[in-house]
């Protein structure tokens, strides 16, 4: 009986993780939009599970900061204000600067090779249609630098920030996709190689400065886009009538 109970608990925990990962991916990929309400019954039907693992998955995502519980209303995807984004990027800039400084002191030749490969893959993905792939590669680039610093608590802090603020928010900002994309214009594409060069030289001060400037510039771009007034709705064309 005890073994059956243990097996049941393990299966239930795995199911909760699977549901949480599916919802997390849907948020990060833009399938679930900021402010969208997440109804347990609908999600349970969609994923073919009972409501219990959905309820527990939503609690897990609330702890990560991806969703929020509104009393008497339910659970919805977090919608970030421009001020929220400014605060998150300020924290990221400081912490990732520290991570880059540590990485410059401890990074291995193999890790530098991985960073060069990630940079080459990003450079090859300039078309708007490649945005999801580009953003995943970009996150991997930043996470690898953080991991190379061998600072366990710093890694945990940054993982929490990255989980709370999906990189894919860029894909949900229509103006960002139409006007410019993060780390994709000519000046910004030069920032990753500059950081990489500092890491190759094991120049801790330069790596910290360049990483901090890079994250601050990206955050400032997104904040400006979020604060830009929404364009007026265009009149329907004759074909739309």
ROFI-639627 format. One record per residue (C-alpha): residue number from 1; x, y, z. Coordinates in pm, whole numbers. Layout:
N
+------+--------+--------+--------+
! resi !      x !      y !      z !
+------+--------+--------+--------+
!  NUM !      X !      Y !      Z !
...
+------+--------+--------+--------+
# end
This chain:
241
+------+--------+--------+--------+
! resi !      x !      y !      z !
+------+--------+--------+--------+
!    1 !      0 !      0 !      0 !
!    2 !    280 !    240 !     89 !
!    3 !    454 !    181 !   -244 !
!    4 !    131 !    249 !   -432 !
!    5 !     77 !    573 !   -238 !
!    6 !    435 !    681 !   -310 !
!    7 !    397 !    600 !   -679 !
!    8 !     69 !    792 !   -691 !
!    9 !    226 !   1096 !   -527 !
!   10 !    519 !   1086 !   -773 !
!   11 !    285 !   1063 !  -1073 !
!   12 !     76 !   1351 !   -939 !
!   13 !    386 !   1566 !   -888 !
!   14 !    506 !   1489 !  -1241 !
!   15 !    164 !   1578 !  -1382 !
!   16 !    170 !   1911 !  -1202 !
!   17 !    514 !   1983 !  -1349 !
!   18 !    396 !   1893 !  -1700 !
!   19 !     94 !   2123 !  -1671 !
!   20 !    305 !   2405 !  -1526 !
!   21 !    556 !   2374 !  -1811 !
!   22 !    280 !   2383 !  -2075 !
!   23 !    126 !   2697 !  -1925 !
!   24 !    471 !   2854 !  -1880 !
!   25 !    559 !   2786 !  -2245 !
!   26 !    224 !   2926 !  -2362 !
!   27 !    293 !   3249 !  -2172 !
!   28 !    650 !   3279 !  -2295 !
!   29 !    549 !   3210 !  -2655 !
!   30 !    264 !   3462 !  -2644 !
!   31 !    -20 !   3211 !  -2681 !
!   32 !   -146 !   3331 !  -2341 !
!   33 !   -142 !   3710 !  -2333 !
!   34 !    -67 !   3948 !  -2043 !
!   35 !   -387 !   4003 !  -1845 !
!   36 !   -559 !   3692 !  -1983 !
!   37 !   -768 !   3499 !  -1730 !
!   38 !   -671 !   3135 !  -1675 !
!   39 !   -979 !   2926 !  -1596 !
!   40 !   -896 !   2598 !  -1427 !
!   41 !  -1181 !   2405 !  -1586 !
!   42 !  -1092 !   2516 !  -1939 !
!   43 !   -722 !   2439 !  -1889 !
!   44 !   -802 !   2098 !  -1740 !
!   45 !  -1015 !   2012 !  -2042 !
!   46 !   -753 !   2140 !  -2284 !
!   47 !   -471 !   1939 !  -2121 !
!   48 !   -684 !   1630 !  -2049 !
!   49 !   -626 !   1633 !  -1673 !
!   50 !   -827 !   1696 !  -1357 !
!   51 !   -845 !   2044 !  -1209 !
!   52 !   -616 !   1958 !   -915 !
!   53 !   -282 !   1951 !  -1108 !
!   54 !   -391 !   2269 !  -1290 !
!   55 !   -462 !   2441 !   -958 !
!   56 !   -124 !   2335 !   -818 !
!   57 !     56 !   2434 !  -1140 !
!   58 !    -98 !   2782 !  -1119 !
!   59 !     26 !   2814 !   -760 !
!   60 !    377 !   2725 !   -881 !
!   61 !    359 !   2982 !  -1161 !
!   62 !    227 !   3245 !   -917 !
!   63 !    534 !   3185 !   -700 !
!   64 !    751 !   3244 !  -1008 !
!   65 !    569 !   3569 !  -1083 !
!   66 !    425 !   3462 !  -1419 !
!   67 !     62 !   3467 !  -1304 !
!   68 !   -124 !   3640 !  -1023 !
!   69 !   -424 !   3551 !   -810 !
!   70 !   -691 !   3822 !   -795 !
!   71 !   -928 !   3778 !   -497 !
!   72 !  -1283 !   3682 !   -600 !
!   73 !  -1181 !   3691 !   -968 !
!   74 !   -938 !   3410 !  -1033 !
!   75 !   -589 !   3379 !  -1184 !
!   76 !   -453 !   3577 !  -1476 !
!   77 !   -126 !   3618 !  -1664 !
!   78 !     78 !   3900 !  -1517 !
!   79 !     74 !   4220 !  -1721 !
!   80 !    394 !   4419 !  -1675 !
!   81 !    377 !   4798 !  -1657 !
!   82 !    656 !   5013 !  -1798 !
!   83 !    775 !   5076 !  -1441 !
!   84 !    783 !   4702 !  -1369 !
!   85 !    995 !   4646 !  -1678 !
!   86 !   1230 !   4931 !  -1583 !
!   87 !   1279 !   4782 !  -1236 !
!   88 !   1336 !   4430 !  -1367 !
!   89 !   1592 !   4544 !  -1623 !
!   90 !   1771 !   4759 !  -1365 !
!   91 !   1802 !   4452 !  -1143 !
!   92 !   1911 !   4240 !  -1438 !
!   93 !   2175 !   4492 !  -1545 !
!   94 !   2334 !   4499 !  -1200 !
!   95 !   2322 !   4125 !  -1141 !
!   96 !   2427 !   4026 !  -1494 !
!   97 !   2715 !   4272 !  -1471 !
!   98 !   2830 !   4089 !  -1158 !
!   99 !   2783 !   3756 !  -1336 !
!  100 !   2991 !   3869 !  -1635 !
!  101 !   3270 !   3987 !  -1403 !
!  102 !   3277 !   3646 !  -1235 !
!  103 !   3257 !   3470 !  -1571 !
!  104 !   3562 !   3655 !  -1701 !
!  105 !   3758 !   3505 !  -1413 !
!  106 !   3633 !   3146 !  -1441 !
!  107 !   3507 !   3081 !  -1796 !
!  108 !   3656 !   2783 !  -1979 !
!  109 !   3764 !   2745 !  -2339 !
!  110 !   3472 !   2509 !  -2399 !
!  111 !   3223 !   2765 !  -2266 !
!  112 !   3376 !   3037 !  -2483 !
!  113 !   3329 !   2806 !  -2781 !
!  114 !   2962 !   2759 !  -2692 !
!  115 !   2915 !   3137 !  -2670 !
!  116 !   3074 !   3185 !  -3012 !
!  117 !   2838 !   2923 !  -3158 !
!  118 !   2533 !   3088 !  -2998 !
!  119 !   2644 !   3425 !  -3134 !
!  120 !   2683 !   3281 !  -3484 !
!  121 !   2335 !   3129 !  -3466 !
!  122 !   2183 !   3459 !  -3354 !
!  123 !   2356 !   3647 !  -3635 !
!  124 !   2200 !   3402 !  -3883 !
!  125 !   1848 !   3470 !  -3753 !
!  126 !   1767 !   3824 !  -3860 !
!  127 !   1427 !   3773 !  -4025 !
!  128 !   1121 !   3867 !  -3813 !
!  129 !    991 !   3512 !  -3857 !
!  130 !   1294 !   3387 !  -3664 !
!  131 !   1214 !   3597 !  -3355 !
!  132 !   1121 !   3303 !  -3125 !
!  133 !   1443 !   3117 !  -3210 !
!  134 !   1649 !   3434 !  -3176 !
!  135 !   1512 !   3510 !  -2831 !
!  136 !   1574 !   3156 !  -2708 !
!  137 !   1933 !   3173 !  -2831 !
!  138 !   1974 !   3514 !  -2668 !
!  139 !   1853 !   3381 !  -2335 !
!  140 !   2090 !   3083 !  -2365 !
!  141 !   2377 !   3325 !  -2433 !
!  142 !   2305 !   3522 !  -2116 !
!  143 !   2242 !   3214 !  -1902 !
!  144 !   2567 !   3051 !  -2015 !
!  145 !   2765 !   3360 !  -1911 !
!  146 !   2591 !   3356 !  -1575 !
!  147 !   2663 !   2985 !  -1526 !
!  148 !   3028 !   3037 !  -1622 !
!  149 !   3072 !   3263 !  -1320 !
!  150 !   3025 !   2967 !  -1083 !
!  151 !   2828 !   3186 !   -839 !
!  152 !   2542 !   2962 !   -726 !
!  153 !   2330 !   3221 !   -544 !
!  154 !   2370 !   3474 !   -824 !
!  155 !   2258 !   3210 !  -1074 !
!  156 !   1946 !   3140 !   -866 !
!  157 !   1861 !   3510 !   -842 !
!  158 !   1891 !   3560 !  -1217 !
!  159 !   1693 !   3246 !  -1293 !
!  160 !   1411 !   3385 !  -1079 !
!  161 !   1417 !   3714 !  -1271 !
!  162 !   1426 !   3539 !  -1609 !
!  163 !   1134 !   3316 !  -1504 !
!  164 !    928 !   3612 !  -1379 !
!  165 !    992 !   3817 !  -1691 !
!  166 !    970 !   3603 !  -2006 !
!  167 !   1199 !   3715 !  -2284 !
!  168 !    906 !   3650 !  -2514 !
!  169 !    734 !   3963 !  -2383 !
!  170 !    915 !   4129 !  -2673 !
!  171 !    707 !   3916 !  -2909 !
!  172 !    389 !   4038 !  -2739 !
!  173 !    473 !   4406 !  -2794 !
!  174 !    340 !   4479 !  -3142 !
!  175 !    535 !   4804 !  -3171 !
!  176 !    860 !   4627 !  -3085 !
!  177 !    816 !   4379 !  -3367 !
!  178 !    713 !   4649 !  -3616 !
!  179 !    973 !   4914 !  -3531 !
!  180 !   1276 !   4726 !  -3399 !
!  181 !   1367 !   4405 !  -3224 !
!  182 !   1583 !   4369 !  -2912 !
!  183 !   1950 !   4299 !  -2980 !
!  184 !   1883 !   4291 !  -3356 !
!  185 !   1980 !   4630 !  -3498 !
!  186 !   2336 !   4698 !  -3611 !
!  187 !   2456 !   4870 !  -3294 !
!  188 !   2304 !   4611 !  -3063 !
!  189 !   2436 !   4316 !  -3260 !
!  190 !   2784 !   4452 !  -3186 !
!  191 !   2728 !   4432 !  -2810 !
!  192 !   2737 !   4052 !  -2775 !
!  193 !   3070 !   4018 !  -2962 !
!  194 !   3217 !   4297 !  -2746 !
!  195 !   3113 !   4112 !  -2429 !
!  196 !   3250 !   3789 !  -2572 !
!  197 !   3585 !   3956 !  -2651 !
!  198 !   3611 !   4085 !  -2293 !
!  199 !   3544 !   3734 !  -2164 !
!  200 !   3809 !   3590 !  -2397 !
!  201 !   4061 !   3844 !  -2259 !
!  202 !   3946 !   3757 !  -1905 !
!  203 !   3895 !   4130 !  -1855 !
!  204 !   3654 !   4129 !  -1560 !
!  205 !   3601 !   4507 !  -1542 !
!  206 !   3524 !   4537 !  -1915 !
!  207 !   3293 !   4234 !  -1911 !
!  208 !   3093 !   4380 !  -1622 !
!  209 !   3070 !   4726 !  -1780 !
!  210 !   2972 !   4600 !  -2125 !
!  211 !   2711 !   4357 !  -1993 !
!  212 !   2554 !   4620 !  -1769 !
!  213 !   2536 !   4871 !  -2057 !
!  214 !   2393 !   4605 !  -2287 !
!  215 !   2108 !   4506 !  -2052 !
!  216 !   2034 !   4869 !  -1963 !
!  217 !   2009 !   4964 !  -2332 !
!  218 !   1777 !   4674 !  -2409 !
!  219 !   1556 !   4758 !  -2112 !
!  220 !   1541 !   5126 !  -2207 !
!  221 !   1427 !   5032 !  -2557 !
!  222 !   1145 !   4814 !  -2430 !
!  223 !   1034 !   5070 !  -2170 !
!  224 !   1019 !   5339 !  -2440 !
!  225 !    805 !   5112 !  -2657 !
!  226 !    569 !   5031 !  -2371 !
!  227 !    526 !   5400 !  -2291 !
!  228 !    463 !   5497 !  -2653 !
!  229 !     96 !   5584 !  -2713 !
!  230 !    -90 !   5315 !  -2901 !
!  231 !   -143 !   5405 !  -3268 !
!  232 !   -503 !   5490 !  -3365 !
!  233 !   -698 !   5203 !  -3510 !
!  234 !   -695 !   5214 !  -3887 !
!  235 !  -1020 !   5236 !  -4078 !
!  236 !  -1134 !   4906 !  -4230 !
!  237 !  -1044 !   4860 !  -4592 !
!  238 !  -1311 !   4797 !  -4851 !
!  239 !  -1224 !   4430 !  -4847 !
!  240 !  -1293 !   4418 !  -4473 !
!  241 !  -1644 !   4559 !  -4501 !
+------+--------+--------+--------+
# end
